[in-house]
Amino acid sequence: MGQGERKDIDLASQIVRFAIVGIINTGVDLAVLNALIEISHRGRSGFLYSLFKAISFLVAVVNSYLMNRRWTFPQKVLQTTRLPRFLLVSVFGLAINVGAASFVATLIRPLMGLEKFWPSIAAMVGAVCGLTFNFAGYRYLVFSPPLKGDDLTSDRADSTLHRAR
């Protein structure tokens, strides 16, 4: 196996691991979103909802990067080019996630009796909408083996430090 290649984890295992990380990240996302709504006593819809949803999503993205890099798509060598690619894929995922969630929270009337839970329901719709895009982007653009010409020099130092721990 060449430098930077994934450890041998089959696609089915990666999908299961990605789903587990996704469930954890959805919990992080919902906890932060609902904490912001509860603390401010606002933001159940409209602009503040979108802002709070973006903040909660970004907190979940940091957790996602750490968990996916170590567990879902483990690498033998760390690449400095991965973080910018991860952020780029995540920005598109953010647009899909927040866009779908904001659409539901703001433009669709809550079903009777679900008004209190509607921000969380909307957030879960957004999470589902971004899931497929994020998996494909992380698997094929972020955590794929390095392309010819990728600079691994600074990663070798990171890898040496990682092995020393």
C-alpha positions in Angstrom: 0.0 0.0 0.0 1.4 3.4 -1.0 1.8 6.4 1.2 -1.4 8.0 2.3 -3.6 5.2 1.2 -6.6 4.1 3.3 -6.3 1.2 5.5 -8.3 -1.7 4.2 -11.9 -1.0 5.2 -14.5 -2.1 2.7 -17.2 0.2 1.5 -20.0 -1.3 3.5 -18.0 -0.9 6.8 -17.2 2.7 5.8 -20.9 3.4 5.2 -21.8 1.9 8.6 -19.1 3.9 10.3 -20.1 7.1 8.5 -23.7 6.5 9.6 -22.6 6.1 13.3 -20.5 9.3 13.1 -23.5 11.0 11.4 -25.8 10.0 14.3 -23.3 11.3 16.8 -22.9 14.5 14.7 -26.7 14.9 14.4 -26.8 14.8 18.3 -24.1 17.4 18.5 -25.9 19.5 15.9 -29.3 19.3 17.6 -27.8 19.9 21.1 -26.0 23.1 20.0 -29.1 24.3 18.0 -31.5 23.7 20.8 -29.1 25.2 23.4 -28.9 28.4 21.3 -32.7 28.6 20.9 -33.2 27.9 24.7 -30.6 30.4 25.8 -31.8 33.2 23.5 -35.5 32.3 23.8 -35.6 33.1 20.0 -34.6 31.5 16.7 -37.3 29.0 16.1 -37.6 30.1 12.5 -36.4 32.8 10.2 -33.0 34.4 10.1 -32.0 33.6 13.7 -32.9 29.9 13.0 -30.6 29.9 10.0 -27.8 31.5 11.9 -28.2 29.1 14.9 -28.4 26.2 12.5 -25.2 27.3 10.7 -23.4 27.6 14.0 -24.6 24.1 15.2 -23.6 22.6 11.9 -20.1 24.0 12.0 -19.6 22.6 15.5 -20.7 19.2 14.2 -18.4 19.5 11.2 -15.3 19.9 13.5 -16.4 16.7 15.3 -17.1 15.0 11.9 -13.6 15.8 10.6 -11.9 14.4 13.7 -14.0 11.2 13.8 -14.1 10.5 10.1 -10.3 11.1 9.7 -9.5 8.7 12.5 -12.2 6.0 12.2 -14.3 6.0 9.1 -11.6 6.7 6.5 -8.4 6.0 8.5 -5.1 7.0 6.8 -1.6 5.8 7.3 -0.2 9.3 6.4 -1.9 12.6 7.2 -2.2 15.0 4.3 -2.2 18.8 4.7 -4.4 19.0 1.6 -7.2 17.1 3.3 -8.5 19.8 5.7 -9.1 22.5 2.9 -10.9 19.8 0.8 -12.9 18.7 3.9 -13.9 22.3 4.5 -14.9 22.8 0.9 -17.1 19.7 0.8 -18.5 20.8 4.2 -19.4 24.3 2.9 -21.5 22.7 0.2 -22.9 20.3 2.8 -23.7 23.3 4.9 -25.6 25.0 2.1 -27.7 21.8 1.5 -28.2 21.1 5.2 -29.1 24.6 6.3 -31.1 25.4 3.1 -33.3 22.3 3.6 -33.7 22.8 7.3 -34.5 26.5 6.9 -37.0 25.8 4.2 -38.8 23.3 6.5 -38.6 25.5 9.6 -39.7 28.7 7.9 -41.9 27.8 5.0 -43.7 24.6 6.1 -46.3 24.9 8.8 -45.6 22.6 11.8 -48.0 19.7 12.1 -50.4 20.1 14.9 -48.8 19.2 18.2 -45.3 19.3 16.9 -44.7 23.1 17.1 -42.2 22.7 19.9 -40.2 20.0 18.1 -40.4 21.7 14.6 -36.9 23.3 14.7 -35.4 19.8 15.5 -37.5 18.1 12.9 -36.4 20.7 10.3 -32.8 20.2 11.4 -33.1 16.4 10.9 -34.5 17.0 7.4 -31.5 19.1 6.6 -29.1 16.4 8.0 -30.7 13.7 5.8 -30.5 15.9 2.7 -26.8 16.5 3.2 -25.8 13.0 4.1 -25.3 11.4 0.6 -23.4 14.5 -0.6 -21.1 14.6 2.4 -20.3 10.8 2.2 -19.4 10.9 -1.5 -17.4 14.1 -1.0 -15.5 12.9 2.0 -14.8 9.4 0.5 -13.8 10.5 -3.0 -12.4 14.0 -2.6 -11.1 14.3 1.0 -10.0 10.9 2.3 -9.0 9.3 -1.0 -5.4 8.2 -1.6 -3.2 11.2 -2.6 -3.0 12.2 -6.2 0.4 12.2 -8.0 2.1 15.4 -7.1 0.3 16.0 -3.8 2.7 17.5 -1.3 3.3 15.0 1.5 6.4 16.6 3.0 4.7 18.3 5.9 2.5 15.2 6.4 5.6 13.1 6.9 6.5 15.2 9.9 2.9 14.9 11.2 2.9 11.2 10.6 6.2 10.8 12.5 4.8 12.8 15.4 1.6 10.7 15.3 3.6 7.4 15.5 5.7 8.7 18.3 2.6 9.1 20.6 
